[in-house]
């Protein structure tokens, strides 16, 4: 049999160029965690199966548990084209039939994701079919007929950033093959809730919500709001008004299963006249009266406003808000449920046993069997939403970021003493959910982190003692933006100087500078925004003020210091301005690309290879425009060119980074995933690999790794970027790629096994990098009877080991304790990989694929 080693050319065979995403099939992202649940606005159980539940996450797809929350498995990856689930419903008559509505109905100004309509499974979530309604974008509820699962209704809340015709209630009588819109008020009136009388499924109740969220205000209430009832299976609808307020904002409605005459409605109205609260009808909606005006029921109404009736007791009713509240006397008095994460959005109660329920909140889903006295854990889900990334220079390096509706996090990129990245490898850090985190990368003992409304602290990571260091420690909650001394973005940027010791910068509408870690602050710039007074009022209306600053507009959204030159900084604002200073803040120049208009400058990247080259990632998604918008300048921003070819509409752009080794090798994070460019942005292609479809909020290139912050699937890392920097799509002959420098250690990793079918996630803990030398090589087409051989030598030419494509004929199977068979060299056409053992590597020390 013929034999040829990889040290010589086999024979030239033309290899046609192929997409990088396919060519690099042996490269995979690994999920490092943390395993701490992120936001969920939809959940459902299964009638007749108390062990099975579904959880829809914001950005993380759809998950299923079949052991009452002890394990959760993603069941939407590979099927869904967007990542956020707004509604999930399981047929009571056929639990194999599941409908899912996409889009985030608890609309957030900072990261709400649009959806692409309705999906259906007929096998309990094993496979999925898309059913249309893509134009709805945000779906709040799906209701299925109790005995005929082909009859299904969809409450379409609609595009939250702009008025659209896609809002309203839709009906299908053929299992979603066709849809008919049966209820509509106006382009602002989305369907926020839908409830069916399970005793007479021809009777339905719906809540329409007049709403829009602009970058500077959340509008909740208007002519499009109203409560409606249908008695002919949703074909026609009548508006309900008797006893209800005239001024209506967001509403929810629930008909009691145990008493069809009793209906509850939770209503946002004019809080100044105390009309907001819980209303009750005892005659199937003909007339109403207010039973409770407790402010907790309707606080921050646009975000919550959820009401659910106990299916077995019409006097027991739940309202979900920042707390989860329950009344046992028809809404007159309230008790609070404890034991899970806060900020509640959905509740499913078992119709046969109301002690059994599943609740969805900003920490995921939790299950109870004892009337809410205790709940299943939410610390086993890799569904966290992270905004920004920073990294240190430790070994292994750590990743820092703020998790939405939780603390900030510091997590190790690897655990060099164990099998995986566990809870012992991460901890909370400075600031809060929206934190930028800054520190000395070589000595990250003190971390400076922020949160909303400009709060900022310095935290000693060893003692965990912190100090508040806000420039102007004022209470900004509920104030109009124009009345704030310093106007901060939700993600107000904080950076630690690379050139001046112990110097930090904090972005408001201007840049603040401190040379003593926050003891004192000075102004480092003038106002670097458009400062549009008409867009700097209160953050919400007409009935409810949005108080936490998510709608602050005219703020600095990104700030970066040049790594090459001291005194060179770039700033970007949320209203579309880019500035530069080259004299350490003495003067600033407006270098905004022409005709950019109002837009969010979400990230700025100074090239690591050329101090004059800068990239910006911009987006107008808050204006309802999902066009990708990346720009490059070769001359410090004097001129710009758009670099978006290949990124589709819908994949709006949040971040762009350049490879640290290969000039012009770029990575872009978008709403729909990661894109890569090998020609400095002239052309882009998807580089999703095994990464799930999830919004990418930030990227960082560090130590030849690509670190990824997702909005719904925690942190991921792609190792060995040197392989990408050596990529040649027209390669025609044998090539061995130089392996990365090796870290000696005894640790385990799922990446060290055969990873052909590995999705990058394991169990309850993060995935370690592979151990051993990972060697990639490219092969042209090789004859089937030809043996391929790889010889490993040291620097003096001494043979260390030899690998071949032949099977190990000397191997004798055993039941443990013996050596594994010799690894078999892959000889498939294209890119191949071999991981071989080192003296200190783990027990799973090689891989071939």
Phi, psi and omega in degrees: 000136181292149181223137176221134179273160179286357181277355177232165179288132177287283171193145186288131174225131181297125176250114180293145178300141178223164182295142182299326182299327178275319183299318182270047182295339181272357174266135180220142170289149176237134179277121181260357182096203003284158176272084179213118191304143173257193191291140173224132178242011180206140178203155178205151171256186182235121179297127179090355179223089185288000179262345189252131181214159177238144178229121174263126184253163177267100181099341186254004178083198184255136182236155181223139171240141177241014177223039174058039172092008176283330174221146174235138181235133176288133182237009181251343181302134181090349180243309185281142181264349172230166192257349188254127180257126179260337183205142174220135181220137180246132180296133177286331182272339178214091187293354173285343181266120182230132174248141180228131175252136188261159178103150187267108185279339172274079196292128179250141179288341188260338181200024178299136181252139178279159179246174183238031172105220190241139172241154181223140172238141176248009180227037175070019177103005178290318178225161186221149176235136178276133187249010178093206185060033181300329184288350182289324177066313175233121179244129187259333184201144170235132180237132182248138176303138187293336182239346180231097185289355174284341178266115187217145182237144181235126172268106182265111180284328172092171180303121189278344185269347185203152177294138180217164177273354184281001182277160176125194180252131179246149180229142172228141177245006181233036176070024177094004177294321177226154182229149175227128177278123186247347179221129183202137178251300176201177185296350177259350190266087178274155179275111182268343180201154180212134182222134181250140172283105184290349175274337177213087188293358171284347181260124178226152175236143181222148174243123173259142187234117174283114185204157170198144177240110175267171178298343185241357182197142170257118181264118182228098180128143179158195186296337182280352181277145177175156174258140185224155177225141174238139176244007181233045176063037174081009180285319177227159186223145175242138181281137179261128186221329188298118179089354181265155177298155176281327181265118187234133175250231178281143183218157171226155183215143181213124176267140184284133179287330181275349182203097186297342179282338183266126180228134176255142175224129176257125193230129167272128178215200181290107183291338180290335178253013175055038177268346177291150176147198181263128178245153182228141170240133177254010180226043174059038172094000181293319179217158187223156170215152180281127179258338179205132174250019179307123184296337180295336184289330187233018177294144180045056193302322182300335186269332185241249182058070178227131179228140183218135179260139174300129184290345183247355184211109185287354176269350180259122184221145181245141171235127179259128181212210172301314165267163169263123187243145179225138174242138178252004181233038175075018176103003182285320180227160190225144171239157184256138176269138181237172172108357177228180172295161182268186180062089193258144187226341181203155181211130171243129180246130180300120183293344179259348182203095187284000170283342182260124182206163171231134184241143179244132180212190185285006173243011181110211179244150179219146187242140177230146174241003185229043173066031175084012177286328176213159188221157174291159185289152174245016182258029182231018186240124177274059188241023182292149174255121179243141181270298191234157181240139161224157183223152175253184183251024178287173178234110354290161181285158179251152178246138183236140176189160177266128178267128179307130179058039176200192177280172166283169187222141163243124183226140180288144177284344179200154171246103187277010180234009184209192184273335187206175178266105188257182180299334178288350181261006175219158182207167175284159181224198187289159176073202184224212190298325186257025192289135149275140181238132185228149184188169170285115187297333180272344180212074187278043179291318178255124179244133176256127182221151182245181174205189185291157183062023171082005177297145185207143180219156171252126186239129172278114186288345179273313182268343184062028173267132183235160178226131176286133185228032182296137184300317177228094186288074181250158177269111184259355184304125176082355181282154170292145183301323182292343181265003179270133179300312174242128185256110187255144170290157173305317175257063182297122186291141175228129177228151177254125186300138175275348187240338181241120183299140174057027180250129180233157179230143182227127183268126170243233167277346173227172181265129175259143182231139175226134178255006181227037177055042170093000176295318177226154182228147173231162176278124182261352181203165166280184174299125183250026180239179176285339178052059182272103187300324182292348180246025181230042175267208177284152190282355181207159178178175004277349187251327186236129178276132172274112197262346193264007172090008179294336179261010173302131186226142188090047183234160172281123183257342178207145181215133181217143176257136179296132177286346185268324192227129175292139177089000179256120181227150171239143173233150174229143182248162180283352176251016164098027177245142175238131180232158175224145166236136177247002183235038175059042173090358180292322178218149180233141179243137177281115182241029182297134175305143182299140175062023179292321180073187179290123182199163178268119171275101191267336179202148176230135181233117172274127182303134175287352184254338186213117183296342181270349184266132179217144179240149174228144174249121182236161179204144175245029183298331179289347174260008180083012181253118185256026179285132173294143186211082175255145181223152178229143173233140176260000189220051177059028175090008177295319176226154183226155169225145178285140181227074187234002185299123179106343176268120187282160171301140184105329177268065183293149197261136179244334186203147173223136179225152177253143178297144183280343181259315185253115178296135178085357173272113189241150176235135180235136174256129184230176178299333185249007177138197185255139175237154183228145175230130178261000184230043174060036174091358179294326179217142179236151172218156180297139173228056185280326183047234181269003180294132179292158176290111183202148178297136177258114184265335178202156175224152175214130174265122185209126178051044178066020174245153170253113181264133190237126172257121181253159174258075177135353179224027175063205183265145174229156177226135169254114182277162168064056178292344178301332177297320179291323181292341179262008186291134174228108184294345180256017182303137185237352187223176180301139175212133174254124182274140180295126180286159177289159175300143188265137169260118179283136178176165181248089177222162180254161180198137172295337179289348180270357175263190174289119186249019179306317182257010184279132182266003177092000182232144179221143169037233183248011186221161181287162186264130176285159170290161178297148176254144185100178179277126178256112185247124177255142177215149180253135177239138163289185178292132183243138178302147184299328183267008182268133179268134176254136183230140176239127180247125179259124178236164173269186185294341180264004178089003179286133181289123178268316180197161179228135179236144178226170178273000178277151177291153179279098183288341183273355184287133176248118180302147181212173181253044180101154176095339180256176180286150175285168175295154177299139180298145183254125186288130177283144179229027179288154179295133179106211185277133177231166183218141172228128169250124181240158191288152169240164185305330184250011184281173192282178181292339174254087198248009177211158176211148177224131176193000000 
